[in-house]
Amino acid sequence: MNPTGETEIDGYVKIAMIKKPDYYIHFLSKDKKKLTFHAKQINHTNINSEFLIESDNIKIISQTDMFDWVRFYEEEQEIARWQSKIKEKFKTHIEVSEDAHIQDPLFYAVLGQMLYFIGY
């Protein structure tokens, strides 16, 4: 939610019995109203999972190594990274590059929580 109490991003998971779940993020703010992202796992491991996050014109790959940053890439260039530390009472660190198409840290926070922290 923004300071006025309006919801900025809506994220949800579609779970299927046989395949990996699909994740969706919809921007609800006025300036990004039509922006929707679909994320799906592109490798078959649960430990160091890799996701393709895409909208109509933006493709982002997310990758992680155990106990390391979740890194987000556009065109093979790191554009953002996210990390939540249990030892710091789940303090979350987010860094966004100037080259990223999506500059909103909330986007990466929601992705990090949905894909790597809450999981499925």
Backbone as JSON Lines, residues from 0, in Angstrom:
{"i":0,"aa":"M","n":[0.84,-1.18,0.0],"ca":[0.0,0.0,0.0],"c":[0.88,1.25,0.0]}
{"i":1,"aa":"N","n":[0.38,2.26,-0.65],"ca":[1.1,3.52,-0.65],"c":[0.67,4.35,0.57]}
{"i":2,"aa":"P","n":[1.27,5.52,0.78],"ca":[0.94,6.31,1.98],"c":[-0.54,6.71,2.09]}
{"i":3,"aa":"T","n":[-1.26,6.74,0.96],"ca":[-2.68,7.1,1.02],"c":[-3.58,5.89,1.26]}
{"i":4,"aa":"G","n":[-2.98,4.7,1.38],"ca":[-3.75,3.5,1.67],"c":[-4.21,2.72,0.45]}
{"i":5,"aa":"E","n":[-3.79,3.14,-0.74],"ca":[-4.17,2.44,-1.96],"c":[-3.2,1.29,-2.22]}
{"i":6,"aa":"T","n":[-3.72,0.18,-2.71],"ca":[-2.89,-0.97,-3.04],"c":[-2.09,-0.67,-4.3]}
{"i":7,"aa":"E","n":[-0.8,-0.96,-4.27],"ca":[0.1,-0.69,-5.4],"c":[0.25,-1.91,-6.32]}
{"i":8,"aa":"I","n":[0.39,-3.08,-5.71],"ca":[0.67,-4.31,-6.45],"c":[-0.23,-5.43,-5.92]}
{"i":9,"aa":"D","n":[-0.74,-6.24,-6.84],"ca":[-1.51,-7.42,-6.48],"c":[-0.72,-8.63,-6.97]}
{"i":10,"aa":"G","n":[-0.37,-9.53,-6.09],"ca":[0.36,-10.73,-6.46],"c":[-0.38,-11.96,-5.99]}
{"i":11,"aa":"Y","n":[-0.41,-12.99,-6.83],"ca":[-1.06,-14.23,-6.43],"c":[-0.45,-15.41,-7.16]}
{"i":12,"aa":"V","n":[-0.76,-16.61,-6.68],"ca":[-0.22,-17.86,-7.22],"c":[-1.36,-18.73,-7.71]}
{"i":13,"aa":"K","n":[-1.19,-19.32,-8.9],"ca":[-2.11,-20.34,-9.39],"c":[-1.41,-21.69,-9.23]}
{"i":14,"aa":"I","n":[-1.97,-22.52,-8.38],"ca":[-1.35,-23.81,-8.09],"c":[-2.05,-24.89,-8.89]}
{"i":15,"aa":"A","n":[-1.25,-25.78,-9.47],"ca":[-1.77,-26.91,-10.23],"c":[-1.29,-28.21,-9.58]}
{"i":16,"aa":"M","n":[-2.02,-29.27,-9.78],"ca":[-1.68,-30.55,-9.15],"c":[-0.42,-31.18,-9.75]}
{"i":17,"aa":"I","n":[-0.23,-31.06,-11.05],"ca":[0.82,-31.8,-11.73],"c":[2.05,-30.94,-12.05]}
{"i":18,"aa":"K","n":[1.86,-29.69,-12.36],"ca":[2.99,-28.85,-12.78],"c":[3.34,-27.82,-11.72]}
{"i":19,"aa":"K","n":[4.43,-27.12,-11.95],"ca":[4.86,-26.05,-11.05],"c":[3.83,-24.92,-11.07]}
{"i":20,"aa":"P","n":[3.7,-24.18,-9.98],"ca":[2.71,-23.09,-9.94],"c":[3.11,-21.92,-10.84]}
{"i":21,"aa":"D","n":[2.12,-21.13,-11.21],"ca":[2.33,-19.88,-11.96],"c":[2.11,-18.72,-11.0]}
{"i":22,"aa":"Y","n":[2.95,-17.71,-11.11],"ca":[2.87,-16.53,-10.25],"c":[2.51,-15.33,-11.1]}
{"i":23,"aa":"Y","n":[1.65,-14.46,-10.57],"ca":[1.21,-13.27,-11.31],"c":[1.36,-12.04,-10.43]}
{"i":24,"aa":"I","n":[1.81,-10.96,-11.05],"ca":[1.9,-9.67,-10.37],"c":[1.25,-8.63,-11.27]}
{"i":25,"aa":"H","n":[0.29,-7.89,-10.71],"ca":[-0.41,-6.81,-11.42],"c":[-0.1,-5.49,-10.71]}
{"i":26,"aa":"F","n":[0.38,-4.52,-11.47],"ca":[0.53,-3.18,-10.92],"c":[-0.84,-2.51,-10.93]}
{"i":27,"aa":"L","n":[-1.2,-1.88,-9.83],"ca":[-2.51,-1.25,-9.7],"c":[-2.43,0.27,-9.67]}
{"i":28,"aa":"S","n":[-1.23,0.82,-9.57],"ca":[-1.11,2.28,-9.51],"c":[-1.45,2.89,-10.87]}
{"i":29,"aa":"K","n":[-1.85,4.14,-10.87],"ca":[-2.34,4.8,-12.08],"c":[-1.31,4.84,-13.2]}
{"i":30,"aa":"D","n":[-0.04,5.09,-12.87],"ca":[0.97,5.22,-13.92],"c":[1.4,3.89,-14.53]}
{"i":31,"aa":"K","n":[1.13,2.77,-13.87],"ca":[1.52,1.45,-14.39],"c":[0.33,0.51,-14.46]}
{"i":32,"aa":"K","n":[-0.86,1.03,-14.6],"ca":[-2.1,0.28,-14.45],"c":[-2.17,-1.0,-15.29]}
{"i":33,"aa":"K","n":[-1.69,-0.99,-16.5],"ca":[-1.84,-2.14,-17.39],"c":[-0.66,-3.12,-17.34]}
{"i":34,"aa":"L","n":[0.28,-2.93,-16.42],"ca":[1.48,-3.75,-16.38],"c":[1.23,-5.02,-15.55]}
{"i":35,"aa":"T","n":[1.33,-6.17,-16.21],"ca":[1.12,-7.47,-15.56],"c":[2.31,-8.37,-15.88]}
{"i":36,"aa":"F","n":[2.79,-9.07,-14.87],"ca":[3.91,-10.0,-15.04],"c":[3.47,-11.41,-14.69]}
{"i":37,"aa":"H","n":[3.99,-12.37,-15.45],"ca":[3.76,-13.79,-15.21],"c":[5.12,-14.42,-14.94]}
{"i":38,"aa":"A","n":[5.24,-15.14,-13.84],"ca":[6.5,-15.81,-13.5],"c":[6.28,-17.31,-13.46]}
{"i":39,"aa":"K","n":[7.24,-18.03,-14.04],"ca":[7.18,-19.49,-13.98],"c":[8.6,-20.03,-13.83]}
{"i":40,"aa":"Q","n":[8.69,-21.13,-13.13],"ca":[10.0,-21.74,-12.9],"c":[10.49,-22.39,-14.19]}
{"i":41,"aa":"I","n":[11.76,-22.14,-14.53],"ca":[12.28,-22.67,-15.79],"c":[13.33,-23.76,-15.58]}
{"i":42,"aa":"N","n":[13.69,-24.03,-14.35],"ca":[14.53,-25.2,-14.1],"c":[13.74,-26.16,-13.21]}
{"i":43,"aa":"H","n":[14.27,-27.31,-12.95],"ca":[13.48,-28.32,-12.24],"c":[14.07,-28.66,-10.88]}
{"i":44,"aa":"T","n":[14.66,-27.69,-10.24],"ca":[15.19,-27.91,-8.9],"c":[14.53,-26.93,-7.93]}
{"i":45,"aa":"N","n":[14.25,-27.38,-6.74],"ca":[13.61,-26.51,-5.75],"c":[14.62,-25.76,-4.9]}
{"i":46,"aa":"I","n":[15.87,-26.21,-4.88],"ca":[16.87,-25.58,-4.01],"c":[17.36,-24.26,-4.61]}
{"i":47,"aa":"N","n":[17.82,-24.28,-5.82],"ca":[18.3,-23.07,-6.5],"c":[17.41,-22.79,-7.7]}
{"i":48,"aa":"S","n":[16.17,-22.49,-7.43],"ca":[15.21,-22.34,-8.52],"c":[15.48,-21.07,-9.33]}
{"i":49,"aa":"E","n":[15.11,-21.16,-10.6],"ca":[15.28,-20.07,-11.55],"c":[13.93,-19.79,-12.19]}
{"i":50,"aa":"F","n":[13.58,-18.51,-12.3],"ca":[12.27,-18.13,-12.81],"c":[12.39,-17.19,-14.0]}
{"i":51,"aa":"L","n":[11.46,-17.33,-14.93],"ca":[11.29,-16.38,-16.02],"c":[10.1,-15.52,-15.65]}
{"i":52,"aa":"I","n":[10.32,-14.22,-15.58],"ca":[9.28,-13.26,-15.2],"c":[9.09,-12.36,-16.42]}
{"i":53,"aa":"E","n":[7.9,-12.38,-16.99],"ca":[7.73,-11.61,-18.22],"c":[6.38,-10.91,-18.3]}
{"i":54,"aa":"S","n":[6.42,-9.78,-18.99],"ca":[5.22,-9.05,-19.36],"c":[5.23,-8.97,-20.88]}
{"i":55,"aa":"D","n":[4.42,-8.1,-21.45],"ca":[4.37,-8.01,-22.91],"c":[5.72,-7.63,-23.53]}
{"i":56,"aa":"N","n":[6.47,-6.75,-22.88],"ca":[7.72,-6.3,-23.49],"c":[8.94,-6.34,-22.57]}
{"i":57,"aa":"I","n":[8.82,-6.93,-21.4],"ca":[9.94,-7.02,-20.46],"c":[10.13,-8.48,-20.06]}
{"i":58,"aa":"K","n":[11.38,-8.97,-20.15],"ca":[11.71,-10.32,-19.69],"c":[12.79,-10.22,-18.63]}
{"i":59,"aa":"I","n":[12.53,-10.84,-17.5],"ca":[13.47,-10.84,-16.38],"c":[13.69,-12.29,-15.96]}
{"i":60,"aa":"I","n":[14.94,-12.64,-15.7],"ca":[15.28,-13.95,-15.16],"c":[15.72,-13.74,-13.72]}
{"i":61,"aa":"S","n":[15.24,-14.58,-12.81],"ca":[15.71,-14.52,-11.43],"c":[16.43,-15.81,-11.1]}
{"i":62,"aa":"Q","n":[17.53,-15.67,-10.38],"ca":[18.35,-16.82,-9.99],"c":[18.85,-16.61,-8.57]}
{"i":63,"aa":"T","n":[19.14,-17.71,-7.9],"ca":[19.72,-17.62,-6.57],"c":[20.62,-18.82,-6.31]}
{"i":64,"aa":"D","n":[21.53,-18.64,-5.39],"ca":[22.3,-19.74,-4.81],"c":[21.92,-19.78,-3.34]}
{"i":65,"aa":"M","n":[22.04,-20.93,-2.75],"ca":[21.64,-21.1,-1.36],"c":[22.28,-20.04,-0.47]}
{"i":66,"aa":"F","n":[21.49,-19.36,0.33],"ca":[21.92,-18.34,1.3],"c":[22.6,-17.14,0.65]}
{"i":67,"aa":"D","n":[22.32,-16.88,-0.59],"ca":[22.9,-15.74,-1.29],"c":[21.77,-14.83,-1.78]}
{"i":68,"aa":"W","n":[22.11,-13.77,-2.42],"ca":[21.14,-12.84,-2.98],"c":[20.3,-13.53,-4.06]}
{"i":69,"aa":"V","n":[19.06,-13.11,-4.2],"ca":[18.27,-13.43,-5.38],"c":[18.62,-12.35,-6.38]}
{"i":70,"aa":"R","n":[19.06,-12.75,-7.55],"ca":[19.52,-11.8,-8.56],"c":[18.55,-11.79,-9.74]}
{"i":71,"aa":"F","n":[18.24,-10.59,-10.21],"ca":[17.32,-10.4,-11.33],"c":[18.11,-9.88,-12.53]}
{"i":72,"aa":"Y","n":[17.87,-10.48,-13.7],"ca":[18.62,-10.15,-14.9],"c":[17.69,-9.76,-16.04]}
{"i":73,"aa":"E","n":[18.09,-8.73,-16.78],"ca":[17.47,-8.38,-18.06],"c":[18.57,-8.43,-19.09]}
{"i":74,"aa":"E","n":[18.35,-9.17,-20.16],"ca":[19.34,-9.31,-21.23],"c":[20.72,-9.64,-20.68]}
{"i":75,"aa":"E","n":[20.76,-10.6,-19.76],"ca":[21.98,-11.14,-19.15],"c":[22.76,-10.12,-18.32]}
{"i":76,"aa":"Q","n":[22.14,-9.0,-17.97],"ca":[22.77,-8.01,-17.11],"c":[22.0,-7.94,-15.8]}
{"i":77,"aa":"E","n":[22.72,-7.99,-14.68],"ca":[22.06,-7.92,-13.38],"c":[21.45,-6.53,-13.19]}
{"i":78,"aa":"I","n":[20.15,-6.51,-12.9],"ca":[19.45,-5.23,-12.76],"c":[18.98,-4.98,-11.33]}
{"i":79,"aa":"A","n":[18.87,-6.05,-10.54],"ca":[18.41,-5.89,-9.16],"c":[18.79,-7.13,-8.37]}
{"i":80,"aa":"R","n":[18.8,-6.96,-7.05],"ca":[18.99,-8.12,-6.19],"c":[18.24,-7.91,-4.88]}
{"i":81,"aa":"W","n":[17.84,-9.04,-4.28],"ca":[16.99,-9.05,-3.1],"c":[17.52,-10.09,-2.13]}
{"i":82,"aa":"Q","n":[17.49,-9.76,-0.84],"ca":[17.91,-10.72,0.18],"c":[17.17,-10.42,1.48]}
{"i":83,"aa":"S","n":[16.68,-11.47,2.11],"ca":[16.03,-11.35,3.41],"c":[16.84,-12.18,4.4]}
{"i":84,"aa":"K","n":[17.26,-11.56,5.49],"ca":[18.13,-12.24,6.44],"c":[17.37,-12.59,7.72]}
{"i":85,"aa":"I","n":[17.34,-13.87,8.02],"ca":[16.66,-14.36,9.22],"c":[17.36,-13.85,10.47]}
{"i":86,"aa":"K","n":[18.68,-13.84,10.45],"ca":[19.45,-13.4,11.63],"c":[19.21,-11.93,11.96]}
{"i":87,"aa":"E","n":[18.74,-11.17,10.99],"ca":[18.44,-9.75,11.21],"c":[16.93,-9.53,11.34]}
{"i":88,"aa":"K","n":[16.23,-10.53,11.87],"ca":[14.78,-10.48,12.05],"c":[14.06,-10.21,10.73]}
{"i":89,"aa":"F","n":[14.49,-10.94,9.69],"ca":[13.9,-10.89,8.35],"c":[14.03,-9.51,7.7]}
{"i":90,"aa":"K","n":[15.09,-8.8,8.03],"ca":[15.35,-7.53,7.36],"c":[15.62,-7.83,5.89]}
{"i":91,"aa":"T","n":[15.0,-7.06,5.02],"ca":[15.13,-7.28,3.58],"c":[16.0,-6.2,2.96]}
{"i":92,"aa":"H","n":[16.93,-6.63,2.14],"ca":[17.82,-5.72,1.42],"c":[17.47,-5.8,-0.06]}
{"i":93,"aa":"I","n":[17.29,-4.65,-0.69],"ca":[16.96,-4.59,-2.12],"c":[17.87,-3.55,-2.77]}
{"i":94,"aa":"E","n":[18.47,-3.93,-3.88],"ca":[19.28,-3.0,-4.66],"c":[18.77,-3.05,-6.1]}
{"i":95,"aa":"V","n":[18.5,-1.88,-6.68],"ca":[17.98,-1.8,-8.05],"c":[18.93,-0.94,-8.87]}
{"i":96,"aa":"S","n":[19.35,-1.47,-10.01],"ca":[20.25,-0.76,-10.91],"c":[19.49,0.33,-11.68]}
{"i":97,"aa":"E","n":[20.2,1.35,-12.11],"ca":[19.59,2.4,-12.93],"c":[19.15,1.87,-14.28]}
{"i":98,"aa":"D","n":[19.71,0.74,-14.72],"ca":[19.39,0.16,-16.03],"c":[18.1,-0.66,-16.03]}
{"i":99,"aa":"A","n":[17.53,-0.91,-14.88],"ca":[16.33,-1.75,-14.79],"c":[15.11,-1.03,-15.38]}
{"i":100,"aa":"H","n":[14.3,-1.76,-16.14],"ca":[13.06,-1.18,-16.66],"c":[12.09,-0.86,-15.53]}
{"i":101,"aa":"I","n":[12.03,-1.74,-14.54],"ca":[11.16,-1.52,-13.37],"c":[12.05,-0.98,-12.25]}
{"i":102,"aa":"Q","n":[11.82,0.26,-11.86],"ca":[12.63,0.9,-10.83],"c":[12.01,0.78,-9.44]}
{"i":103,"aa":"D","n":[10.8,0.31,-9.35],"ca":[10.08,0.23,-8.07],"c":[10.63,-0.92,-7.21]}
{"i":104,"aa":"P","n":[11.25,-0.63,-6.07],"ca":[11.76,-1.71,-5.21],"c":[10.66,-2.64,-4.7]}
{"i":105,"aa":"L","n":[9.44,-2.14,-4.61],"ca":[8.33,-2.98,-4.16],"c":[8.12,-4.17,-5.1]}
{"i":106,"aa":"F","n":[8.32,-3.98,-6.38],"ca":[8.2,-5.06,-7.36],"c":[9.15,-6.21,-7.02]}
{"i":107,"aa":"Y","n":[10.41,-5.89,-6.73],"ca":[11.4,-6.91,-6.42],"c":[11.16,-7.52,-5.03]}
{"i":108,"aa":"A","n":[10.64,-6.72,-4.12],"ca":[10.3,-7.25,-2.79],"c":[9.19,-8.28,-2.89]}
{"i":109,"aa":"V","n":[8.16,-7.97,-3.67],"ca":[7.04,-8.91,-3.85],"c":[7.53,-10.17,-4.55]}
{"i":110,"aa":"L","n":[8.33,-10.02,-5.6],"ca":[8.86,-11.2,-6.29],"c":[9.72,-12.05,-5.36]}
{"i":111,"aa":"G","n":[10.6,-11.42,-4.62],"ca":[11.46,-12.16,-3.7],"c":[10.65,-12.94,-2.68]}
{"i":112,"aa":"Q","n":[9.64,-12.31,-2.12],"ca":[8.79,-12.99,-1.14],"c":[8.0,-14.12,-1.78]}
{"i":113,"aa":"M","n":[7.38,-13.86,-2.92],"ca":[6.54,-14.87,-3.56],"c":[7.34,-16.06,-4.07]}
{"i":114,"aa":"L","n":[8.44,-15.79,-4.74],"ca":[9.16,-16.86,-5.42],"c":[10.13,-17.61,-4.52]}
{"i":115,"aa":"Y","n":[10.76,-16.92,-3.57],"ca":[11.85,-17.55,-2.84],"c":[11.62,-17.67,-1.34]}
{"i":116,"aa":"F","n":[10.78,-16.86,-0.77],"ca":[10.61,-16.93,0.67],"c":[9.37,-17.73,1.05]}
{"i":117,"aa":"I","n":[8.24,-17.33,0.53],"ca":[7.0,-18.06,0.81],"c":[6.99,-19.35,0.02]}
{"i":118,"aa":"G","n":[7.31,-19.25,-1.27],"ca":[7.41,-20.43,-2.12],"c":[6.1,-21.15,-2.31]}
{"i":119,"aa":"Y","n":[6.2,-22.43,-2.52],"ca":[5.01,-23.25,-2.78],"c":[5.12,-24.56,-2.06]}
